[in-house]
Amino acid sequence: MNRAGAAIGVWLLTACSLLGADWRDHLPADWLLVAEAPSLAALDELAPQLFEPWGRPAPPLRATLATLAPRGAFAERSWAIVVASGEAGEPTVAAFAPTDDFDALCTALDADRADDLAIASLFGFDLAIEPLNGWARFSLLDSPPEYGPAETPSPRAGEATDTLRVTLSADGCLRFAAYLEELRRGQVTDRRRRHGPLRWPSDFKAAVDRLAPYAPVASAVAGWGEPIMLVASHRDDAVEIELTTPLATEIQRPPAPSRALDPTDAILTLNAPGALPAPLIDLVLALMQSRPGQIEAPEHPQPQWDDFADACRELLSGCQSSQAVLHLPAAGEPAAANETAAFTWDDSAGPLGDRLRLGVDRWNTMIDAAQARTPLKIELTPVESTGGYRLRSDLIESTGLEASPEIEAIFNRYYGDGRWATAELTPLGQNGWIAAMRPNGAARLASSPNASTADETLLHGELWLDRLITWRQQLDSLLNTGSANHRVRPPMHQTPPIGFSLLGGERLRLKVVAQLATYETLIEHYRTEPRRRVSE
């Protein structure tokens, strides 16, 4: 019997048992990813608002379906696409389409019938179609998934108002992380450019290539051994995105919160009302590992990176609460000395100075081993007048440039301290500290303490994209000082901030809310041709 004939035999043996109240009862045993659209009408409504700012037509979902089957063949219920392991572990795809008239659907698709199994050719693929009490299940005829009792719990149902739900199983997380790591290794080996301007990806691979540098983040998430569910909702001209995983995290609150920082002209605010749980600290370190470009290295060397990460875990674990602000520099202020943080330190974690010394020593050891074009070493010294600490890097030595008043003047415009990039940590009362890229970081303090919270919030904040773009243009103009050919885009129009919060407890949940107007304004800005010359 040929391969297709064997597949048909399998379908005939299993099709008659496909009864159930929901398509989730009939997922492949080893599903990796499930994408569900509870309502194509809601997806059709949102799609133009996502595609049109790029100058691209939205996919005509419902119009395409209307050409495949007459009105009434498909019902107004949820649709789903599933990726599962097929033969030899290679991914294969299945789909679930809502229908109340399986016969009419088969007739419309010109399918061949064999009892409760239909076979049709669609978009160049031979498909097996089966009825499931209100849904039709489509599978590739020559590479079907293995159906049966699912090894992975089915994704939970969401709200009727959800626009899109995507669930990645624990095994799916592992396989996706491994795939990104393979891509990242290729990028490191080939020294390919990994970060580029915001533009529509040329294809799916180009889109995934942009994610490859963040393979350490994917690996950290996969290490939790839990599924990840993404829910996107479209409400009141805003898109809400929620990422959820059933990972339990402890909520800790300090005896007293850290000092509050002034959010005036903030680009980004971060507020952790309590200690960060270990999984979140690992995620922060994975994000750091994803950015070796900060020292112009292809990657962070091992085992030195792991040693440095261990020191960072000890340091971050000692912070009982914290707040950070990245602000837009005012005229005359250094362009890159705009970070300020306030935190409370847990004395039971040991002296802060010891934790800083360990982290700095291991950072410098890693820099010695890295293939870095900018080997940015750090000096740590106590500040006797305040009881704090000073960290600084020699920018001229790190960049290999020849020292001159002109070079120091350029660095001074970035960091405000001549040839040095300097940060100071200054104590604030009992267990309180402020860290800033400039000695006058206390100017960013608010008059009141940071507001405490009794809910499950681990982290919350806001991001102002218009200010971020303005700041990036400031840095770009500094980099191109004196260039007659430097052109910039007009300033981005003011937009509402993007809000986000991370909640702990029995589940870990990341919620992000962005106005569609912010998205449209951002794309419009990047599609505007640079036209203003800068001459200095």
C-alpha positions in Angstrom: 0.0 0.0 0.0 1.4 3.4 -0.9 1.9 6.2 1.7 -1.3 8.0 0.9 -3.3 4.8 1.0 -1.9 3.9 4.4 -2.8 7.4 5.7 -6.4 7.0 4.4 -6.7 3.7 6.3 -5.6 5.4 9.5 -8.2 8.1 9.0 -11.0 5.6 8.4 -10.1 3.8 11.6 -10.2 6.9 13.8 -12.8 9.2 12.2 -15.8 7.5 13.6 -14.6 8.2 17.2 -14.3 11.9 16.8 -17.1 13.1 19.1 -16.8 15.9 21.6 -18.0 19.2 22.7 -15.0 21.3 21.6 -12.1 21.1 19.1 -9.7 21.2 22.0 -10.7 17.6 22.8 -9.2 16.4 19.5 -5.8 18.0 19.4 -2.8 16.0 18.3 -1.1 14.1 21.1 2.1 16.1 20.8 0.9 19.6 19.8 3.5 22.3 19.9 1.5 25.5 19.1 -2.2 26.4 18.9 -3.4 29.6 17.4 -7.1 30.4 17.9 -9.3 33.2 16.5 -12.5 33.2 18.5 -14.1 35.4 15.9 -13.0 36.0 12.3 -15.1 39.2 12.3 -13.1 40.7 15.2 -9.8 39.7 13.4 -11.0 41.1 10.2 -11.8 44.4 12.0 -8.4 44.6 13.5 -6.3 43.5 10.5 -6.6 46.7 8.4 -5.4 48.8 11.4 -2.3 46.7 11.7 -1.4 46.4 8.0 -2.5 49.7 6.4 0.1 51.8 8.3 2.7 49.8 6.5 1.0 50.5 3.1 0.0 46.9 2.8 -3.5 45.4 2.3 -4.9 43.3 5.1 -5.4 39.6 4.4 -9.0 39.2 3.2 -9.8 36.4 5.6 -13.6 36.3 5.3 -13.6 37.2 1.7 -11.2 34.3 1.0 -13.4 31.9 2.9 -16.4 33.1 0.9 -14.7 32.0 -2.3 -14.0 28.6 -0.9 -17.5 27.8 0.4 -21.0 29.2 0.2 -22.6 31.2 3.0 -23.6 28.9 5.8 -20.9 26.3 5.2 -18.8 27.9 8.0 -20.3 28.9 11.3 -19.5 31.9 13.5 -17.4 30.2 16.1 -13.7 29.9 16.8 -11.1 28.8 14.3 -7.8 27.2 15.2 -4.5 26.3 13.6 -2.3 23.7 15.3 1.4 22.9 14.8 2.4 19.4 16.0 5.2 16.9 15.6 4.7 14.8 12.5 6.8 11.9 11.1 10.4 11.9 12.3 9.7 14.8 14.6 9.2 17.2 11.7 6.4 19.8 12.4 3.1 19.4 10.6 0.0 21.4 10.6 -3.7 20.9 11.3 -6.7 23.2 11.3 -10.1 23.4 12.9 -12.9 25.2 11.1 -16.4 25.7 12.6 -19.2 24.2 10.6 -22.8 23.2 11.2 -23.2 21.5 7.8 -20.3 19.2 7.1 -22.0 17.8 3.9 -22.3 21.3 2.5 -18.7 22.1 3.3 -17.5 18.9 1.6 -19.6 19.7 -1.5 -18.2 23.2 -1.7 -14.7 21.9 -1.5 -15.4 19.2 -4.1 -14.1 16.6 -1.6 -14.2 12.9 -2.1 -16.2 11.2 0.7 -15.5 7.9 2.5 -18.0 7.7 5.3 -17.0 10.4 7.8 -13.7 11.1 6.1 -13.4 13.5 3.2 -10.3 14.2 1.0 -9.9 17.5 -0.8 -7.2 19.4 -2.6 -6.8 22.9 -1.4 -4.0 25.5 -2.2 -2.0 22.7 -3.7 -2.2 20.4 -0.6 -4.1 17.1 -0.2 -6.1 17.4 2.9 -8.1 14.9 5.1 -11.2 16.5 6.6 -13.2 15.0 9.5 -16.4 16.1 11.3 -16.0 16.9 15.0 -19.5 17.9 16.3 -19.5 21.5 15.1 -16.0 21.7 13.6 -14.2 20.2 10.7 -10.6 19.1 11.3 -8.2 19.6 8.3 -4.9 17.6 8.3 -2.2 17.1 5.7 -2.9 13.7 4.1 0.7 12.6 3.6 2.0 13.9 7.0 -0.8 13.7 9.6 -0.2 14.4 13.3 -0.7 11.5 15.7 -4.1 11.9 17.2 -5.1 10.4 20.5 -4.9 11.3 24.2 -2.9 14.5 24.4 0.4 14.3 26.3 0.1 18.0 26.9 -2.9 19.6 28.6 -5.2 21.3 26.1 -5.0 25.1 26.0 -7.6 26.7 28.2 -10.5 28.5 26.6 -10.5 32.3 26.8 -13.0 35.1 26.7 -15.4 35.7 23.8 -13.9 39.2 23.5 -10.4 37.9 22.7 -9.2 38.6 19.2 -6.4 36.1 19.1 -5.1 33.4 21.4 -1.8 31.6 20.9 -0.5 28.8 23.2 3.0 27.4 23.0 3.3 24.1 24.9 6.3 23.4 27.2 7.8 21.2 24.5 7.0 23.9 21.9 8.9 26.4 24.0 12.0 24.1 24.1 11.9 23.5 20.3 11.5 27.2 19.5 14.3 28.1 21.9 16.6 25.5 20.2 15.6 26.8 16.8 16.5 30.4 17.7 19.8 29.2 19.3 20.7 27.4 16.0 20.0 30.6 14.1 21.9 32.7 16.6 24.9 30.4 16.4 24.9 30.9 12.6 24.7 34.7 12.9 27.6 34.7 15.4 29.7 32.4 13.1 28.9 34.5 10.0 29.1 37.8 11.8 25.9 38.8 10.1 24.2 42.1 11.0 21.6 41.2 13.6 19.8 44.4 14.2 18.4 46.7 11.5 15.9 49.5 11.0 12.3 48.9 11.5 10.8 47.6 8.2 8.4 45.0 7.1 10.2 41.6 7.0 10.7 40.2 3.5 9.5 36.8 4.6 8.8 34.7 7.7 12.5 33.7 8.0 13.5 37.4 8.0 11.0 38.0 10.8 12.4 35.0 12.9 16.0 36.2 12.1 15.3 39.4 14.0 14.4 37.2 17.1 17.5 35.0 16.9 19.7 37.3 19.0 17.2 36.8 21.9 17.7 33.0 22.0 18.9 33.3 25.6 15.6 34.8 26.6 13.7 32.0 24.8 15.9 29.4 26.6 15.3 31.0 30.0 11.5 30.8 29.4 11.7 27.3 28.1 13.6 26.3 31.2 10.5 27.0 33.3 9.0 23.9 31.8 5.6 25.5 31.4 3.3 26.4 28.4 3.0 30.1 27.4 -0.3 31.6 26.4 -0.6 34.9 24.5 -4.0 36.6 24.3 -4.5 39.7 22.2 -7.7 41.8 22.5 -8.9 44.8 20.7 -11.0 47.2 22.8 -11.7 50.9 22.6 -9.0 51.8 20.1 -6.4 49.9 22.1 -4.7 46.6 21.8 -4.2 44.6 25.0 -1.8 41.7 25.1 -1.4 39.3 27.9 1.2 36.6 28.3 0.4 33.9 30.9 2.3 30.9 32.2 1.3 28.7 35.1 4.6 29.4 36.9 4.1 30.2 40.6 6.1 33.1 42.0 6.3 34.4 45.5 5.2 37.9 46.2 7.5 39.7 48.6 7.1 43.2 50.0 9.9 45.1 51.9 9.4 46.7 55.3 9.6 50.1 53.5 9.5 50.9 49.8 12.3 52.6 47.9 12.3 56.3 47.3 10.2 57.5 44.3 11.8 59.0 41.2 10.4 62.0 39.3 8.9 60.7 36.0 9.0 64.1 34.3 10.1 63.7 30.7 10.5 59.9 31.2 11.2 57.7 28.3 10.8 54.6 30.3 9.7 53.9 33.9 10.1 50.6 35.8 8.8 50.0 39.3 9.3 46.8 41.3 7.4 47.2 44.6 9.0 44.1 46.0 11.9 41.7 45.5 12.2 40.2 42.0 11.6 36.4 42.0 14.4 34.2 40.7 12.7 33.4 37.3 12.4 37.1 36.6 16.1 37.7 37.5 17.1 34.9 35.2 15.0 36.6 32.4 16.8 40.0 33.1 20.2 38.2 32.8 19.1 36.4 29.6 18.2 39.8 28.1 21.7 41.1 29.0 23.2 38.1 27.4 21.3 38.8 24.2 23.1 42.2 23.8 26.8 41.5 23.3 26.7 44.4 20.8 27.1 46.8 23.8 30.8 45.8 23.9 30.9 45.1 20.1 31.5 41.4 20.6 29.9 38.5 18.7 28.9 36.9 22.0 29.7 36.8 25.7 32.4 34.2 26.4 31.8 31.1 28.5 32.3 30.2 31.3 33.0 33.8 32.2 29.5 34.9 31.4 28.0 32.3 33.8 30.3 33.5 36.6 29.3 37.1 36.0 25.6 36.1 35.8 25.9 34.3 39.2 27.3 37.5 40.7 24.4 39.5 39.3 21.9 37.1 40.8 23.4 37.7 44.2 23.3 41.5 43.6 19.7 41.6 42.3 18.4 39.2 44.9 19.4 41.7 47.6 17.2 44.4 46.2 14.0 44.5 48.2 12.2 47.1 46.0 13.4 49.3 43.2 12.4 51.9 40.7 14.2 53.1 37.5 13.7 56.0 35.1 15.3 56.6 31.7 14.5 60.3 31.0 14.8 62.5 27.9 17.9 64.7 28.3 17.1 68.4 28.3 19.1 70.8 26.1 22.7 71.0 27.4 22.5 67.7 29.4 24.7 64.8 28.5 22.8 62.6 26.0 23.6 59.2 27.4 23.8 59.9 31.2 20.0 59.7 31.6 19.5 56.6 33.8 18.5 56.8 37.5 17.5 54.0 39.9 16.4 53.9 43.5 16.3 50.7 45.6 16.3 49.3 49.1 19.0 46.8 50.1 18.4 43.7 52.2 21.2 43.7 54.8 20.8 40.0 55.2 22.2 39.6 51.7 25.6 41.0 52.9 27.2 44.3 52.3 26.3 46.0 49.1 29.9 46.9 48.4 31.0 43.3 48.5 28.3 42.3 46.0 29.3 45.2 43.7 33.0 44.2 43.9 32.2 40.6 43.0 30.1 41.7 40.0 32.8 44.2 38.8 35.6 41.7 39.1 33.7 39.1 37.1 32.7 41.6 34.5 36.3 42.6 33.9 37.4 38.9 33.8 34.7 38.3 31.1 35.8 41.4 29.2 39.4 40.1 29.1 38.1 36.9 27.5 35.7 38.5 25.1 36.4 39.2 21.4 35.2 42.8 22.1 36.1 45.8 19.9 35.1 47.9 22.9 36.4 46.2 26.0 34.6 48.3 28.5 36.2 47.6 31.9 34.8 49.0 35.1 36.6 50.6 38.1 34.9 50.5 41.5 36.0 52.9 44.2 34.4 54.0 47.5 33.1 57.6 47.9 34.1 58.6 51.4 32.1 61.9 51.4 28.8 60.0 50.9 29.5 56.5 52.1 28.6 55.3 48.6 30.4 53.9 45.6 31.6 55.1 42.2 31.8 53.0 39.1 33.5 54.3 36.0 34.9 53.2 32.6 37.7 54.9 30.6 36.1 55.4 27.2 39.3 56.4 25.5 41.1 53.3 26.7 38.1 51.1 25.8 37.7 52.5 22.3 41.4 52.6 21.5 41.2 56.2 20.4 44.0 58.7 20.9 43.4 61.0 23.8 42.8 64.6 22.7 40.7 67.6 24.0 38.4 67.1 21.0 37.8 63.4 21.7 37.2 64.1 25.4 34.7 66.9 24.4 32.7 64.4 22.3 32.6 61.9 25.2 31.6 64.7 27.5 28.6 65.4 25.4 27.5 61.8 25.9 28.3 61.2 29.5 29.2 64.5 31.1 32.5 63.4 32.7 35.2 63.9 30.1 36.8 60.7 29.0 34.8 58.8 31.7 31.4 57.2 31.9 30.6 57.4 35.6 27.8 56.1 37.8 27.5 56.8 41.5 25.6 54.9 44.2 24.6 57.1 47.2 22.9 55.9 50.4 19.5 57.4 51.2 18.5 56.8 54.8 18.2 53.3 56.2 18.8 50.7 53.5 17.9 53.1 50.7 20.1 53.9 47.7 20.1 55.9 44.5 22.2 55.0 41.5 22.7 57.5 38.7 24.9 58.1 35.7 25.8 61.5 37.1 26.7 62.8 40.6 23.5 64.9 40.7 21.2 61.9 40.5 19.4 63.0 43.6 17.8 65.7 41.5 15.6 63.0 40.0 14.1 62.1 43.4 10.5 62.8 44.0 9.4 64.4 47.2 7.4 61.4 48.4 8.3 57.7 49.0 7.5 55.2 46.3 3.9 54.0 46.6 3.6 50.4 48.0 1.1 47.9 46.7 -0.6 44.9 48.3 -1.6 43.2 45.0 0.3 40.7 43.0 2.3 43.2 41.0 5.9 42.3 40.5 6.8 45.0 38.0 5.0 47.8 36.2 5.9 50.8 34.1 5.3 52.9 31.0 7.2 53.5 27.7 6.8 56.8 25.7 7.8 55.9 22.1 7.8 59.5 20.9 10.4 60.4 23.6 12.4 57.3 22.8 12.6 58.3 19.1 13.6 61.9 20.0 16.4 60.5 22.3 17.7 58.1 19.6 17.8 61.1 17.2 19.8 63.0 19.7 22.4 60.2 20.0 22.4 59.8 16.2 23.1 63.5 15.7 26.0 63.4 18.1 27.4 60.4 16.3 27.2 62.3 13.0 28.5 65.6 14.3 30.0 67.5 11.4 28.6 65.2 8.7 27.3 67.2 5.8 25.2 64.2 4.5 23.4 63.4 7.8 19.7 63.5 7.4 17.0 62.9 10.0 13.3 62.3 10.1 11.0 65.0 11.5 10.1 64.5 15.2 7.6 61.8 15.9 4.2 63.2 17.0 3.4 62.9 20.7 1.7 59.6 21.6 0.2 58.1 24.8 2.6 55.8 26.6 2.5 52.0 26.4 1.6 50.6 29.8 2.8 47.2 31.1 2.6 45.2 34.3 3.9 41.8 35.4 1.8 40.0 38.0 2.9 37.0 40.1 1.3 34.6 42.5 -0.2 31.3 41.2 0.5 32.4 37.6 3.0 34.7 35.9 1.1 37.3 33.8 2.5 40.1 31.6 -0.1 42.7 30.5 0.7 45.3 27.8 -1.8 48.0 26.7 -1.0 50.1 23.6 -3.2 52.6 21.8 -3.6 51.8 18.1 -2.9 55.5 17.5 0.6 55.0 19.0 1.3 52.1 16.7 0.0 54.0 13.6 2.1 57.1 14.6 5.3 55.0 15.0 4.9 53.3 11.6 4.1 56.6 10.0 7.3 58.1 11.5 9.5 55.3 10.2 8.0 55.4 6.8 8.7 59.2 6.5 11.8 59.9 4.4 14.6 61.7 6.2 14.8 65.2 4.8 16.4 67.6 7.3 20.1 68.1 7.1 22.0 68.6 10.3 25.2 70.7 10.1 27.2 71.5 13.1 
